[in-house]
Amino acid sequence: MRRFLGTAVAGLALAVLAGCSGSGTDSGGAESGAGGGTLAEPAAGKPGEPAVDADRQVVTTATASLAVEDPADGAQRVSELVESAGGRVDERSEQAAAGDDGVEGAAADLVVRVPADALTGVLADLEDLGDVENVSVSHSDVTAKAVDMDARISALQTSVARLQALMNSAATTEDLLTAEKALSERQEKLESMQSQRVLLADQVELSTLTVQLRPFGVAPAGGPEGFVDGLGTGWRALVTVLGAAVVVLGVLLPWMGVALLVAAAVLVPFRVMRRRAAAEAPVPPQG
């Protein structure tokens, strides 16, 4: 009996000592974290870039303007580049050239979706298609919105489950109809919120890139930039004016022929009458 009591007392003493040492270690770690010890550092990114939180939800949009030889061919190459990066083309419009030079009026516009982690590489690859004139990238943090939507979806799912349980245990028809009406409203809100959450997740996963393509030498919307662009713009304006003058001449030429015929029909008889009158006039006697 004494031997058993001795063993129990020794085990209890060891347990107390272990608890004291564990609490001392935890308090020491806490003090070191709060009082100048080694703090947990955020995940390090690339040099010169801020650390990125893996839980952040960021929507990225970008625009790019390019000068290319053929906008239609450039649009095809951009589509292939985006698809090879795992993206897709949402919108694509092409405008054929309106002038005789095959350049005036030609343009192409695309709206593509690119994986967020591949956007930088796609923008860099655009330089192989032509001259990149303008690039703009914007980021929008939607982490709070995503968390709020997730919380609402969870609450609606819980409410739907409770209403379904109430329907199963409804004692009267009135209670059943009331539960069905409330359940229908909750399910409608839940489906709408889930659709919005899926759309937000798609915007986070795939960045939206708008690409504008125009031929070389065509002045941008803000006007020509530099002597070369100004010279090209002036030459195209001259060609356009000459083309318009030729068109006007072609329109007026038939009318000019009709006008000549009318003038001939009026002037020829008049001249004939004048000649006859001059021939019939008496010759004055000579002195």
Steps between C-alpha positions, in 0.01 A plus 500: 500500500779740592683408180186583297453833679864586441469427130185712471658797681807481274284493187299798620817696571636425155171615339507828694860565401425426133204738504704778653783459251253496204325817615833667555607412148175634348519823696860545398408454134218748530725752669764460234238558229359811666813647653755516222554134423486341157162569341341292227601662175268511196573287198776660302432579136726618222751774577334840483145356514272498806410169659179353361240343730373174356149574636464831318239526226614746230325587175745615230407688182738620228496678165760506222530687168715363217609617156525206257531437129158336464245539782305190391811282505606659829162416654543137397847486654376659822221240520749216456731653762218528755375146438852359534522671842182326615264792440209566267369769266170657612465768230670556165412759237683587179453793262622478143692780332285765332773671291674385185830468684366208704584674827258785559220395733639154581480405869437210736386488863507202735384432855678192634519320834844391617597306815610752761842341542559505122398862431852640534638247253224569248564876516870435441424274203293773335825675412571222250183588304570870443577828672336519843395863535305494826453253787285556807446254789273552800434284807194491724505317834169320554603287797247661735223461244583132448504431875166677545343304215630171641350585841162584345500179296575297814221673693250446218594133475439460874166679471394278209587187698295620799200585283515157338497345847200716593317385189559138591362557849214737408184409690250699295455596137539867588837437661607298199404776254676765708816290516487434125471873423791589729705212357439617143619852586812370676587268212461783249733723700744213544514424127547869416781536755669184376489628141657830606769313691581285198526813284730666753719191515522498120606866499770425755625192319498649149616857441324710234726638225380741229724515191471768229680446168558760227734518199838667509489873429135548594468786745363405840181649637688784666668614177834426328808458716824620345608599151458154343144458624417854390646438154304179463182670613550786252565263209190296576297822523630610158416164346154515655435850361618402152284191508199708602572747216510216247169370631341846469637534148351164407163609635504836314633372169164376363336827595776691328428308178129582524584864564723510188222353285249755628743783444569377145127473429453862606813667364517336154159629380577841646825526308333384179235767538765767555689394190183511286410839634845630421485356147157653425588844629534766215849600409551877552600692180857586466590864481 
